[in-house]
Structures are given as structure tokens and as C-alpha cells.
């Protein structure tokens, strides 16, 4: 997932081939993501083709491990 803006109601997903697909809020199975979602893995179907292609039936894999914040240490420690 590249990003999703709840205020605008849409975002973009990047496919394994590097194509960008638009995704609308209603296209998520359990509702759009809340908060930061860049880099999250998703499963989806592609509707349409060419420039009109978009993602639909978007879901977050249930077995995906939870994201954790990285701890950054300063060089002086």
C-alpha cells in the first residue's frame, strides 16, 4: 500500500509489477485503514484495464505480523 487519505476517501496501491492502482474507501473489505498505512501488505483484485484500472476487494492479510517502530540510537551512545 502506498497511501490512503481518509479525508479524500481514496489512495493508491502499488502492484508487484510496479503499477499504481487507485483504491476508493468502499473497495476495502473491512473498511479503509486508519492512520499510517504506507508499506502495509494488502491483497486485492484489479478491476478495469489500462489507465482506468483500479484496486477492489482490498484486504489486509490476517497473518501479517504487526508493525513495530524501529529504535534509533544516536552515534554517541
Order of alpha helices (4+ residues) and beta strands (2+ residues): beta-beta-beta-beta-beta
